[in-house]
């Protein structure tokens, strides 16, 4: 499958979570995109949930401020077709951790690779409740990456 990767985001943790790192890759197929995430050193406590909100945001920068390290990632990416969360274009399944490591691969027809270049991937500290508007009440942004063309 690596021969088919057309885009990727290099994930880096915030100042509060500097050890988080990983990649999210995007492979365009005829009927949609395969998204694959591999993320290391996510925060966890033994015997507690390791579920993290995982979204594509509309902003094109992983910069921010003292209260939100990735504020410039802005809101969930939405091409206007679906107004409410969890139906935004950028709403993705949560990451399930295993002692700080998460791996996930899924197939979606919500977007093409051409329309997501420059958008950001955000990992949140908590689980997405799939209800609260506009973003699922999934906690603070702990890691970010900018989607770019894979060379």
C-alpha positions in Angstrom: 0.0 0.0 0.0 2.9 2.4 0.6 3.4 2.8 -3.2 0.0 4.4 -3.3 0.5 7.1 -0.7 -0.1 10.6 -2.2 -0.3 12.7 1.0 0.8 12.6 4.6 0.9 14.6 7.8 3.8 14.4 10.2 2.3 14.5 13.7 4.0 16.4 16.5 2.9 17.0 20.1 2.3 20.3 21.7 4.7 21.9 24.3 2.8 20.0 27.0 3.1 16.7 25.1 6.5 17.0 23.3 7.0 13.2 22.9 4.0 12.6 20.8 5.0 11.9 17.2 3.7 9.9 14.2 2.3 10.0 10.7 -1.0 10.0 9.0 -1.0 8.9 5.3 -3.6 9.3 2.6 -4.0 7.0 -0.4 -6.5 7.9 -3.1 -8.4 5.0 -4.6 -11.2 5.1 -7.2 -14.0 5.4 -4.7 -12.4 7.1 -1.8 -9.3 7.6 0.4 -7.5 5.2 2.7 -6.4 7.1 5.8 -3.8 5.4 8.0 -2.5 6.8 11.3 0.5 5.6 13.4 1.0 7.7 16.5 3.5 7.2 19.3 3.8 8.4 23.0 0.1 9.4 23.5 -0.6 10.2 27.1 -2.2 7.3 29.1 -2.8 6.1 32.6 -3.1 2.4 33.2 -6.7 1.2 33.6 -8.1 4.3 32.0 -9.5 4.9 28.5 -7.0 5.5 25.7 -9.4 7.0 23.2 -8.5 10.3 21.5 -10.5 12.6 19.3 -9.1 12.6 15.7 -10.1 15.2 13.3 -9.1 17.1 10.1 -9.2 20.9 10.7 -9.6 23.7 8.2 -6.6 25.7 9.2 -3.3 25.5 7.5 -1.0 25.9 10.5 -0.1 24.1 13.7 0.6 27.3 15.6 -1.4 28.8 18.4 -1.3 30.6 21.7 -0.8 30.0 25.5 -4.3 28.5 26.0 -4.6 26.6 22.7 -1.3 25.5 21.2 -2.9 24.7 17.8 -5.5 27.5 17.7 -4.5 28.3 14.1 -5.7 24.9 13.0 -9.2 26.5 13.4 -12.4 24.4 13.3 -13.2 21.0 11.8 -12.8 20.9 8.1 -16.2 21.0 6.5 -16.9 21.4 2.8 -20.4 22.7 3.5 -22.3 19.5 2.7 -23.0 18.4 6.3 -23.5 21.1 8.9 -23.4 19.2 12.2 -20.7 17.2 14.0 -20.0 14.3 13.6 -20.9 14.6 9.9 -18.3 17.3 9.0 -15.9 16.3 6.2 -13.1 16.3 8.7 -14.8 14.2 11.4 -12.9 10.9 11.6 -13.1 7.8 13.8 -11.3 8.2 17.2 -7.8 6.8 17.8 -7.7 3.9 20.2 -4.4 3.7 22.1 -2.5 0.7 23.3 0.0 1.8 26.0 0.5 5.2 24.2 0.6 3.8 20.7 -2.3 4.1 18.2 -2.7 2.5 14.8 -5.8 2.9 12.6 -6.7 2.6 9.0 -10.1 3.4 7.5 -11.7 4.1 4.1 -13.7 7.3 3.4 -15.4 9.0 0.5 -15.9 12.3 2.4 -13.0 14.0 0.6 -10.3 13.6 -2.1 -6.6 14.2 -1.5 -6.6 17.2 -3.8 -9.0 19.1 -1.5 -7.2 18.4 1.8 -3.6 19.4 1.0 -2.6 22.1 3.5 -5.3 21.2 6.0 -4.3 20.1 9.5 -4.8 16.8 11.5 -5.5 17.3 15.2 -5.4 14.7 18.0 -7.4 15.6 21.1 -6.8 14.6 24.7 -10.2 12.9 25.1 -12.8 10.9 23.4 -15.2 12.5 20.9 -18.7 12.2 22.2 -20.2 12.4 18.7 -22.9 14.7 20.0 -21.6 18.0 21.3 -21.5 20.8 18.8 -19.4 21.9 17.1 -16.6 19.5 17.8 -17.6 16.6 20.0 -16.2 17.9 23.4 -13.0 15.9 22.8 -10.7 17.9 25.0 -7.6 19.9 24.3 -5.6 19.7 21.2 -2.4 17.7 22.0 -0.9 17.0 18.6 -1.0 18.4 15.1 0.3 17.9 11.6 -0.1 19.6 8.2 -1.2 17.5 5.3 1.2 17.7 2.4 1.9 16.0 -0.9 4.0 12.9 -0.5 7.2 12.9 -2.6 
